[in-house]
Amino acid sequence: MIVELLGYVELPASIKQGGFDHAAVHRASGRLYVAHTANDAPDVIDCARDRYLHSIQKLPGVAGALVADERNLVFTSNRGENTVGIIATDHEANLVRVPVGIRPNGLAYDSRNRLLLAANVGGPSVAGSLTLSLVDVEERRMITSIPVQGRTRRTVFDAHAKTFYVNIAEPAQIVVVNSNEPSRIARTLTIPFAGPHGLDIDAERRRLFCACDAKKLVTLDADSGKILKQVELSGSPDVIFFNRALKHLYVAIGDPGVIDVFDTEEMIRRETVPTEFSAHTIGFDPERNKVYAFLPRTHRAAVYADID
């Protein structure tokens, strides 16, 4: 056994249809922020005690939560109002909203340049709405918009190369944006399977992990784009997290409702952990090596410890 179930955190019942989306942990406070999309509110969990604290209300269609530890900020993508939220972790009531493109989803942040990227899924009837929005966090404004060829998925920032990587569902690719020149796509990495979805990076070994709807996990060289490995998944994935300390990768799969756990040294699946049907999103606490699976049917979080 690698991952052990510790228990559950009860969360507010969903008011509308839907469930949870992206989650992130603020390491200094040990607080996890998860987008409770059905309630238009990020829920906040105390990771030390594994208990629900409160929710941050009135963020329509909140789909993303990203933490900038070094700046003590939380960012949210709010699809229902086409904004990103900027929240100070020590003063959550002081919320700033910045208009961006249509239906922002994935978020990534460059702390050095204080630049936030919002990957917008656009509107199906709105031409040219598939874009990446770049926000100057210091000035609280969008500074540029970059068109992309298809629907955006997850995104990650690579501080070593000073680049943003963004998954595009179709055509299957990862687009790369240089944060020092954030007005265009620098290059494109082709993915050999349909539906690039979950994305994370092993910055030390210069590897990207890309989980695809085609039930494949692809490992790429982050600099050249060369495919290094392809392995099977238990289903179509969504959120993934890389545990840099233990060299494990966690892949959330809503159908049938599991987490695939990979050893990234050998790129083999070590374990498949049951969660709940439709539990497509997870959070990861790197300080405590805990994984949180968000369960939409029972409106709670299952808490797991990586004990390997």
N, C-alpha and C positions, 0 to 999 in steps of 0.2 A: 504494500500500500504506500502511495506517495502522498495523496491528498485525503485528509480525514475530516469528516463532517463534525463541526463543533456545536452547531445549533442554528437557530433562526432569529432574525430581527423582524419584528412585526412593523409594517409600514402602513401609512394611511391607505384605506381602500380607494380604488380608482373610481373617480366620479364619472368619467366618460369612457368610451370604448378605447382600448389601447393599453399600454403598460409602461415599461421603462426603456431608457436608451442609455447613452454614454454615461460613464462614471469616472471620477478621478479622486485621488486622496491628497489632502494637504498634509505633508509629512510633519511639520512642526506641531500642529494641533491634533493630529491623528483623526481628522474629520474627513469622512467620505461624502462627496456630493454626487448624487445620481439624478439624472433627468427623469422625473416622473411625468412623462408626456401626457398621460391621461388626466393629470391634475394641473397642468400648466405650472408646475412647481418642482424645482429640485428638492429632493429629500436629503436631510443631513444625518449621518450616522456617526456615532462615537466608536471608532475602531478599537480603542483600548477596552471598552466595556461592552462592545457590541450591543448598543441600544440606539433607538431612534431618538433624535434630539428635537428637530423641528423641520419645517419646510419654508422655502423662500417663495412667496406667493407672487401671482400675477406676471408670469412669464409665458405668454401664449405659445403653445406648441413646443415647449422646450424640448430640444432633441439632443443637445450636447452639453457636456460639462468637462472643462479642462482646467487644471490647476497650474499656476506658475509659482512654484515654491519659493524661488529666489526673490519674487516680487510680492509674495503674500496676496495673490489675486486669484479669483475664480472667474473663468469666462463661461458664458452660456450661449448656445445658438438657439434662437427663438423663431421657429418656423412660422408660427402664427402671426407674427408682426414684422418679419424680415429684418430682424435686428440681432446684434450680439450684445450680451450683457457683460459688464465689467463690475466685479464685486470685490471689495476689500474683505479679506478673511476675518479681520478684527472689527469690521463695521459693515455687516451685511446689508443694513438698511440703506447704505449709501450706494445705491445701484445706478450705474450709468448705462444708457442704451445708445447704441450706435447703429444707424441704418446701414444695411449691406444689401447684397443681392437677394434674389427670390428663394425662399425656403432654405436658409443656411442649416448645415448639418454638421459635418466633421470640422474639428478645430485643431490648429497647431500653432505654436508660439515660439518666436525667436526672442529670447530675453535680452540678448546683446543689443539688437536693433529695436527692441520693444515693438515688434511687428507681429500681429495676429493674422493668421490666414483662416478664412471661413470658406469651406467648400459648399457651394450652393447646389441643391438638387433641381432648382428651377421649377417652372410651371409647364405642364405638357402642352398647353396651347399658347405659350408665350415664346415667340422666336427669340433666340439669342440669350435665353435666361440661364443657360448652363454656364456658370462662371465661377471663378475664384475671386473672393473679395479680400483685399489686403487693408488692414486697419492699423493706423498709427495709434498705439495704445496711450502714448503720452499726450497726444493732441486730441484723442477721442474722436477720430474721424476716419472714414474710408478714404484711402489715397489712390487706389487704382482697382480696376476690375479686369480680369483676364478671362477671355472665352475659352472653353474646352469643348471637346468633341462629343462627350457623352455624360451620362449621369455620374456625379461624383459619389464616392464612398468615403472610407476612412482616410485620414491624413496624419503624417508624423513629421516632426522637424529633426534634422540631423545637425547638431551644433558643430560637429567636427568639419563637415563639408559646407556648412552654412547654407543648407538647402531644405526646402520643403518637398516631401513626396506625397502625391495624392493619387489614390486609386480611382480609376475610371471603369465603370461596369462594362460599357460597350462603346467603342472598340476596347477590348481587354488590354489595358495598359496602365502604367504608372507615369504620371507627368511630374516633371522636376522643375522647381522654381528656385532660382538663386536669390537668397534674401538680400544680397547686396545690389541686385538688379531686379526688383520685384514687379516688373511691368510686363513680363513675357514668360513663356515657357522656354526653359533652357534646353531641355531634351526630353525624350519620351522613351520609356522602357516597355517593350512588348511582353505581355504575359500570354503563355500558350494555352490557357484555360479560360472558360467563360466566367465572367462575373467576379473580378477582383473585388474583395469586400474588406475583411479584416487586414490590418497593416500594423507592423511594429518593426523596430530596428535593434540590432545588436551592433551598437556603434563601435565597440572595441574590436570586433572581428569583421566589421564592415559588411554586415549581412542585413538584407531586408527579408522579413517574413510576410508573405502575402497569401491569405486564405481566400479561396475562390468558391463561388457558388457551385462550380462543377465538382465539389467535394474533393478538392485538391489543395494541399499546402505546398507553396512554391518558395524555395529559398533562393535569393538572388545576391550577387555581388552588388553592393550599394553603389559602387563607383562606375563599374563597367556595364552593369545590367545583365551580366552573364548568369544563366540559370545554373545553380549549383546542385539542387536536389528537388525532387518531386515526390510527395508521399500522399497516401490516401487519408481522407477524413471520414468520420462516422456519418456525416450529413453535410448539408449546406451551411457554412459558418457565418458568423457575424463578427462580434468583437473578439480581438485577441490581445493578450498581454505577454510580454517577455519578462521573466524574472532573471535579472542580470546576476544576482548573487548565486542562485542555485542552478542557473542555466536551464531553466524549464520554460516552456511556452504553453500557455493556456488558451484553448480555442473553444469559444461558446457556440453551441449548435442547438438551435431552437427545436428542430425536428430530427430526432425523437426527444430531445431535451437532455443533453449531456455536455460535459466538458472533456475534450480530448487533451491529455497532458503529454507533451513531448519532451524528450531529452534532446536539447539542441546541440550537444557535443557530437552525438551520433545521428541526430535527426530521425529518431525512432519514437513511435508512440508507446509510452510506458503504461498508460492507464486511461480508461474512459469512465468518468464519474457521472452517475445519474443526477439530474436536477429536477426539471419539470417541463412538460411540453410548453413550447413557446418561450422558454427562458433563453433568449438569444443574446443577452448582454451580461457582462460581468464587470467587476471592479477588482483592483489589485492594490493591496497595502504592502509596499516593499519593506517597511520597517518591521512588520510582524509576520511576513510571508503568509498573508491571508488572502484568500480569494472569495469574493462575494458574488453569488449568482442571484439575479433578480427575477423573482417568480411572479409573473403577471396574474396567474389564476388565483393564487392565494395571497397576493399583495404583501409579500415579505421577501427578505433576503436570506438565502442559505449561506452560512459562513463555513469556510473550509480552511484548514491549516495545511500548508505544505510541510510535511514532516520528514522528507527525504534527506 
